[in-house]
């Protein structure tokens, strides 16, 4: 890491393999990312903000391992829905829903709606056992497409077209192209910058 600091070892709070792979790719060699212990139960994400949920997840991992933890929470804020689903993005179509369920519900509810503007937001946080933390936010503006396009990525990637992507959805982009402009890419680059100043 820049600034001559020793490499930080953190435990990843996420058990979502898609998200873990992205976080690992974004942190590259600057941080050693340890997997979330299998015996740690799922955290009830009942905060009313992305930061609150990320903090709950990080705190649970710190308490279970005694090591620093990295966590994030992501929300899709749709203009026509006054910023919803936001913190409920992952369970937009209901508890236990699939990525495909969420995409289908989003497309159905936006059917015939002209304003398809939206923003993806990711809050990323590192928390230490002494309770100190560093938290940052990454935002990517774009729009919800009228149909699914592309096979890459996960979640809402096939229906979210970032402003900077020339009409392509995240699911139509290479991983490197997506990371360069995505909400998660921006959040974790900002996180690395903050960690480098500590």
C-alpha positions as CSV (number, residue, x, y, z in Angstrom):
1,X,0.0,0.0,0.0
2,X,1.2,3.5,-0.7
3,X,2.8,5.5,2.1
4,X,4.9,2.6,3.2
5,X,2.2,1.2,5.5
6,X,2.2,-2.5,6.3
7,X,-0.4,-4.5,4.5
8,X,-3.6,-4.6,6.3
9,X,-5.3,-8.0,7.0
10,X,-9.1,-7.8,7.3
11,X,-11.9,-10.4,7.4
12,X,-14.6,-10.0,4.8
13,X,-18.0,-9.6,6.3
14,X,-19.8,-10.7,3.2
15,X,-20.7,-14.4,2.5
16,X,-22.1,-13.5,-1.0
17,X,-19.5,-15.1,-3.4
18,X,-20.3,-12.6,-6.2
19,X,-19.7,-9.7,-3.9
20,X,-16.6,-11.3,-2.3
21,X,-15.0,-11.8,-5.7
22,X,-15.6,-8.1,-6.6
23,X,-14.2,-6.9,-3.3
24,X,-11.1,-9.2,-3.7
25,X,-10.5,-7.8,-7.3
26,X,-10.9,-4.2,-6.1
27,X,-8.6,-4.6,-3.1
28,X,-6.0,-6.4,-5.2
29,X,-2.8,-6.8,-3.3
30,X,-3.2,-3.8,-1.0
31,X,-5.2,-5.7,1.6
32,X,-5.1,-9.3,2.6
33,X,-8.8,-10.4,2.6
34,X,-9.6,-13.3,4.9
35,X,-12.9,-15.2,4.3
36,X,-15.9,-14.8,6.6
37,X,-15.9,-17.6,9.2
38,X,-18.5,-20.1,8.3
39,X,-19.8,-20.4,11.9
40,X,-20.7,-16.7,12.1
41,X,-24.5,-16.4,11.7
42,X,-26.1,-14.1,9.2
43,X,-26.4,-10.5,10.5
44,X,-29.9,-9.1,10.6
45,X,-29.6,-5.9,8.5
46,X,-32.3,-3.8,10.1
47,X,-30.6,-0.4,10.0
48,X,-32.3,2.3,8.0
49,X,-29.2,3.4,6.1
50,X,-26.5,1.6,4.0
51,X,-23.9,2.8,6.5
52,X,-25.8,1.4,9.4
53,X,-26.1,-2.0,7.7
54,X,-22.4,-2.1,6.7
55,X,-21.5,-1.2,10.3
56,X,-23.7,-4.0,11.7
57,X,-22.0,-6.5,9.5
58,X,-18.5,-5.3,10.3
59,X,-19.1,-5.2,14.0
60,X,-20.4,-8.8,14.0
61,X,-17.2,-10.0,12.3
62,X,-14.9,-8.0,14.6
63,X,-16.7,-9.5,17.6
64,X,-16.5,-13.0,16.2
65,X,-12.8,-12.9,15.1
66,X,-11.1,-10.2,17.1
67,X,-9.7,-8.9,13.8
68,X,-10.4,-5.9,11.6
69,X,-13.3,-6.4,9.3
70,X,-14.4,-4.9,6.0
71,X,-18.0,-4.7,5.1
72,X,-20.2,-3.0,2.5
73,X,-23.8,-2.4,1.8
74,X,-25.3,-1.4,-1.6
75,X,-28.5,0.1,-2.5
76,X,-30.2,0.9,-5.8
77,X,-32.1,4.2,-5.6
78,X,-34.7,4.7,-8.4
79,X,-35.8,8.2,-9.1
80,X,-39.3,7.3,-10.0
81,X,-39.6,5.4,-6.7
82,X,-38.4,8.4,-4.6
83,X,-35.1,6.6,-3.9
84,X,-36.5,3.1,-3.2
85,X,-35.7,0.3,-2.9
86,X,-32.5,1.7,-1.2
87,X,-31.6,-0.4,1.8
88,X,-34.2,-3.0,0.7
89,X,-32.5,-3.6,-2.7
90,X,-31.4,-7.2,-2.1
91,X,-34.8,-8.2,-0.9
92,X,-36.9,-6.0,-3.2
93,X,-39.0,-8.9,-4.4
94,X,-39.4,-10.3,-0.9
95,X,-37.4,-12.4,1.6
96,X,-35.5,-15.2,-0.1
97,X,-36.0,-13.8,-3.5
98,X,-33.5,-14.4,-6.3
99,X,-31.6,-11.8,-8.4
100,X,-33.9,-12.7,-11.3
101,X,-37.0,-12.1,-9.1
102,X,-35.7,-8.6,-8.2
103,X,-35.0,-7.7,-11.8
104,X,-38.4,-8.9,-13.0
105,X,-40.2,-6.9,-10.3
106,X,-38.2,-3.8,-11.1
107,X,-38.9,-4.0,-14.9
108,X,-42.6,-4.7,-14.2
109,X,-43.0,-1.7,-11.9
110,X,-41.2,0.6,-14.3
111,X,-43.2,-0.6,-17.3
112,X,-44.5,2.5,-19.1
113,X,-42.6,4.9,-16.8
114,X,-40.6,7.6,-18.7
115,X,-38.2,8.6,-15.8
116,X,-35.8,5.6,-15.5
117,X,-33.0,7.5,-13.8
118,X,-31.3,5.6,-10.9
119,X,-28.2,5.6,-8.8
120,X,-26.3,2.7,-7.3
121,X,-24.6,3.5,-4.0
122,X,-22.1,1.4,-2.0
123,X,-20.9,2.2,1.5
124,X,-17.7,0.4,2.4
125,X,-16.3,0.3,5.9
126,X,-13.3,-1.1,7.7
127,X,-13.7,-1.5,11.5
128,X,-11.0,-2.3,14.0
129,X,-11.4,-4.2,17.3
130,X,-10.9,-0.9,19.2
131,X,-14.1,0.4,17.6
132,X,-12.4,2.8,15.2
133,X,-13.6,2.8,11.6
134,X,-13.1,4.3,8.2
135,X,-16.2,4.5,6.0
136,X,-16.7,5.8,2.4
137,X,-19.3,6.0,-0.3
138,X,-19.2,5.3,-4.0
139,X,-22.0,6.4,-6.4
140,X,-22.8,5.5,-10.0
141,X,-25.6,7.3,-11.8
142,X,-27.4,5.6,-14.6
143,X,-30.8,4.3,-15.8
144,X,-32.9,1.2,-15.6
145,X,-33.2,-0.4,-19.1
146,X,-36.5,-1.7,-20.4
147,X,-35.2,-5.2,-20.7
148,X,-32.4,-7.4,-19.5
149,X,-29.2,-7.2,-21.5
150,X,-25.9,-9.1,-21.0
151,X,-24.7,-12.2,-19.2
152,X,-22.0,-10.9,-16.9
153,X,-22.2,-9.6,-13.3
154,X,-25.0,-10.3,-10.9
155,X,-27.8,-8.7,-9.1
156,X,-29.3,-5.8,-11.1
157,X,-26.4,-5.6,-13.5
158,X,-28.4,-6.7,-16.6
159,X,-30.9,-3.8,-16.2
160,X,-28.6,-1.0,-15.0
161,X,-26.9,1.1,-17.6
162,X,-24.3,3.6,-16.1
163,X,-24.1,7.1,-17.6
164,X,-20.5,6.6,-18.6
165,X,-21.1,3.2,-20.3
166,X,-22.4,4.4,-23.7
167,X,-25.7,2.6,-23.3
168,X,-24.2,-0.7,-22.1
169,X,-25.5,-2.4,-18.9
170,X,-23.0,-3.6,-16.3
171,X,-23.8,-7.1,-17.5
172,X,-22.5,-6.2,-21.0
173,X,-19.2,-4.9,-19.7
174,X,-16.0,-6.7,-18.8
175,X,-15.1,-6.9,-15.1
176,X,-12.4,-4.3,-15.5
177,X,-14.6,-1.9,-17.3
178,X,-17.3,-2.3,-14.7
179,X,-14.9,-1.9,-11.8
180,X,-13.6,1.4,-13.3
181,X,-16.9,3.1,-13.0
182,X,-19.1,1.1,-10.7
183,X,-20.4,2.2,-7.3
184,X,-18.5,-0.6,-5.6
185,X,-15.3,0.2,-7.5
186,X,-15.5,3.8,-6.5
187,X,-16.2,3.0,-2.9
188,X,-13.3,0.5,-2.5
189,X,-10.8,2.8,-4.3
190,X,-11.9,5.6,-1.9
191,X,-11.5,3.1,1.0
192,X,-7.9,2.2,-0.1
193,X,-7.1,5.9,-0.3
194,X,-8.4,6.5,3.2
195,X,-6.5,3.5,4.6
196,X,-3.3,4.7,2.9
197,X,-3.4,8.0,5.0
198,X,-3.8,6.2,8.4
